Amino acid sequence: MKIRIIGGGPAGLCFAALMQREDPTHDVVIYERGPRDATWGFGVVFSDRALEFLRADDGDLYRLLSPHMETWTNLTIAHNGTRIPVSGNGFAAIGRLQLLSLLYAHAERLGVRIKFDSPVETLADSERLGGADLIVGANGAASFVRQDNEARFGTTCDWRPNKFIWYGTSRVFDSLTLTFRETGHGVFCAHHYRYSPAMSTFLVEVEEETWKRAGFERMSAADTTAYCESVFARDLDGHPLLSNNSYWRNFPAVWNERWSFDNVVLLGDALRTAHFSIGSGTRLAMEDAIGPKRWRCSRSVACRR
Ligand SMILES: Cc1cc2nc3c(=O)[nH]c(=O)nc-3n(C[C@H](O)[C@H](O)[C@H](O)COP(=O)(O)OP(=O)(O)OC[C@H]3O[C@@H](n4cnc5c(N)ncnc54)[C@H](O)[C@@H]3O)c2cc1C
């Protein structure tokens, strides 16, 4: 089967690896618009046992990823300096770049070809997609595959009003923590967790009114970082916030009534986004990859064969 995948994120990479492993004669190519070593953001977190779903469907990948995960057992809520641990909420985290590097190696070892620096702009790209039995739109939340075919997929997209900005920090936290700080402009919330022995993700979220009152609309990137550092100074304990393409965004809650039409299927954030506060976007993207593989096995996936 000739499978062409648009997007080399967790969804596209996991699906490619599963299909190639199932049948080494499949001709599987991923087109990724970015270079091999580029990534945005810092770490991603998985809820407790979130990788367990991989055990049954891709034990090799499970064994490859598990040793690289940072794990902890508590969730902590911190309100103006008062810390409340909530037990029974285990989590595991990994740097996004490391996760992608491991997934590239895993997929390529199985025979998947990944073409970096290769954006696909339209489903009519006959050079790359011509003759494909299955075309996979795994190109993230702003997927053109979905946006150009909203009526066919039954798409809804609800832009949530809160603003958020994704930083990293060298402060290493001992648990996944939700920190709330009250300021003269309103409440600031940080979602933070360690994803390597030396680094943590630090995501700041505010209501739109707080964002406006604080003057972020007209603030430079450097001043924005300094402002957030000052709000969370006691939590950062002298460590800086580190920017990596960090800018204020709104969260698009994407939903589709249908995963596929003809021989085109959506996976991962292209199909449906998961809010960062539940830390499941990457897990869901990887679970999506398992779904169509099962469909195909039961001969119900919308591909030409
Ligand atoms: C602020 C924030 C924090 C998050 N925190 C977490 C977290 O803690 N835990 C978690 O599990 N998830 C988290 N997520 C979500 C997670 O990053 C995504 O859900 C996950 O990466 C989805 O994987 P994906 O493969 O569907 O899409 P993506 O990871 O977005 O990958 C899509 C790929 O497609 C490529 N692409 C796009 N357009 C094209 C094109 N036209 N041609 C070729 N290639 C293209 C992109 O370059 C990208 O590599 C967070 C997201 C955000 C925004």
The ligand as an SDF file (V2000), in Angstrom:
LIG
                    3D

 53 58  0  0  0  0  0  0  0  0999 V2000
    1.2950   25.2160   24.7180 C   0  0  0  0  0  0  0  0  0  0  0  0
    1.0880   23.7620   24.4730 C   0  0  0  0  0  0  0  0  0  0  0  0
    1.4350   22.8680   25.4730 C   0  0  0  0  0  0  0  0  0  0  0  0
    1.2570   21.5150   25.2680 C   0  0  0  0  0  0  0  0  0  0  0  0
    1.5820   20.6700   26.2820 N   0  0  0  0  0  0  0  0  0  0  0  0
    1.3910   19.3690   26.1100 C   0  0  0  0  0  0  0  0  0  0  0  0
    1.6850   18.4660   27.1250 C   0  0  0  0  0  0  0  0  0  0  0  0
    2.1470   18.8400   28.1870 O   0  0  0  0  0  0  0  0  0  0  0  0
    1.4650   17.1460   26.9190 N   0  0  0  0  0  0  0  0  0  0  0  0
    0.9680   16.6950   25.7520 C   0  0  0  0  0  0  0  0  0  0  0  0
    0.7930   15.5150   25.6230 O   0  0  0  0  0  0  0  0  0  0  0  0
    0.6760   17.5380   24.7460 N   0  0  0  0  0  0  0  0  0  0  0  0
    0.8760   18.8540   24.8990 C   0  0  0  0  0  0  0  0  0  0  0  0
    0.5610   19.7230   23.9090 N   0  0  0  0  0  0  0  0  0  0  0  0
   -0.0540   19.2230   22.6910 C   0  0  0  0  0  0  0  0  0  0  0  0
    0.9090   18.5030   21.8150 C   0  0  0  0  0  0  0  0  0  0  0  0
    2.0280   19.2920   21.4980 O   0  0  0  0  0  0  0  0  0  0  0  0
    0.1420   18.1110   20.5570 C   0  0  0  0  0  0  0  0  0  0  0  0
   -1.1160   17.6540   20.9240 O   0  0  0  0  0  0  0  0  0  0  0  0
    0.8580   17.0240   19.8190 C   0  0  0  0  0  0  0  0  0  0  0  0
    2.1200   17.4720   19.4270 O   0  0  0  0  0  0  0  0  0  0  0  0
    0.0340   16.6370   18.5960 C   0  0  0  0  0  0  0  0  0  0  0  0
    0.8100   15.8500   17.7350 O   0  0  0  0  0  0  0  0  0  0  0  0
    0.5280   15.8940   16.1750 P   0  0  0  0  0  0  0  0  0  0  0  0
    1.5050   14.9530   15.5650 O   0  0  0  0  0  0  0  0  0  0  0  0
   -0.8960   15.7290   15.9060 O   0  0  0  0  0  0  0  0  0  0  0  0
    0.8360   17.3980   15.7350 O   0  0  0  0  0  0  0  0  0  0  0  0
    2.1580   18.2600   15.8210 P   0  0  0  0  0  0  0  0  0  0  0  0
    3.0080   17.8360   16.9530 O   0  0  0  0  0  0  0  0  0  0  0  0
    1.7070   19.6870   15.7800 O   0  0  0  0  0  0  0  0  0  0  0  0
    2.9240   17.8880   14.4800 O   0  0  0  0  0  0  0  0  0  0  0  0
    2.4820   18.3200   13.2100 C   0  0  0  0  0  0  0  0  0  0  0  0
    3.6720   18.3310   12.2680 C   0  0  0  0  0  0  0  0  0  0  0  0
    3.2240   18.6470   10.9660 O   0  0  0  0  0  0  0  0  0  0  0  0
    4.1330   19.5280   10.3730 C   0  0  0  0  0  0  0  0  0  0  0  0
    3.4170   20.2640    9.3300 N   0  0  0  0  0  0  0  0  0  0  0  0
    2.4670   21.2140    9.5010 C   0  0  0  0  0  0  0  0  0  0  0  0
    2.0040   21.6230    8.3170 N   0  0  0  0  0  0  0  0  0  0  0  0
    2.6750   20.9330    7.3710 C   0  0  0  0  0  0  0  0  0  0  0  0
    2.6390   20.9220    5.9530 C   0  0  0  0  0  0  0  0  0  0  0  0
    1.8000   21.7380    5.2860 N   0  0  0  0  0  0  0  0  0  0  0  0
    3.4630   20.0830    5.2770 N   0  0  0  0  0  0  0  0  0  0  0  0
    4.3070   19.2700    5.9540 C   0  0  0  0  0  0  0  0  0  0  0  0
    4.3930   19.2480    7.3110 N   0  0  0  0  0  0  0  0  0  0  0  0
    3.5820   20.0650    8.0070 C   0  0  0  0  0  0  0  0  0  0  0  0
    4.6320   20.3980   11.5040 C   0  0  0  0  0  0  0  0  0  0  0  0
    5.8910   20.9810   11.2000 O   0  0  0  0  0  0  0  0  0  0  0  0
    4.7210   19.3790   12.6470 C   0  0  0  0  0  0  0  0  0  0  0  0
    5.9800   18.7700   12.7060 O   0  0  0  0  0  0  0  0  0  0  0  0
    0.7420   21.0540   24.0450 C   0  0  0  0  0  0  0  0  0  0  0  0
    0.4290   21.9530   23.0170 C   0  0  0  0  0  0  0  0  0  0  0  0
    0.5850   23.3090   23.2330 C   0  0  0  0  0  0  0  0  0  0  0  0
    0.2360   24.2620   22.1140 C   0  0  0  0  0  0  0  0  0  0  0  0
  1  2  1  0
  2  3  1  0
  2 52  2  0
  3  4  2  0
  4  5  1  0
  4 50  1  0
  5  6  2  0
  6  7  1  0
  6 13  1  0
  7  8  2  0
  7  9  1  0
  9 10  1  0
 10 11  2  0
 10 12  1  0
 12 13  2  0
 13 14  1  0
 14 15  1  0
 14 50  1  0
 15 16  1  0
 16 17  1  0
 16 18  1  0
 18 19  1  0
 18 20  1  0
 20 21  1  0
 20 22  1  0
 22 23  1  0
 23 24  1  0
 24 25  2  0
 24 26  1  0
 24 27  1  0
 27 28  1  0
 28 29  2  0
 28 30  1  0
 28 31  1  0
 31 32  1  0
 32 33  1  0
 33 34  1  0
 33 48  1  0
 34 35  1  0
 35 36  1  0
 35 46  1  0
 36 37  1  0
 36 45  1  0
 37 38  2  0
 38 39  1  0
 39 40  1  0
 39 45  2  0
 40 41  1  0
 40 42  2  0
 42 43  1  0
 43 44  2  0
 44 45  1  0
 46 47  1  0
 46 48  1  0
 48 49  1  0
 50 51  2  0
 51 52  1  0
 52 53  1  0
M  END
$$$$
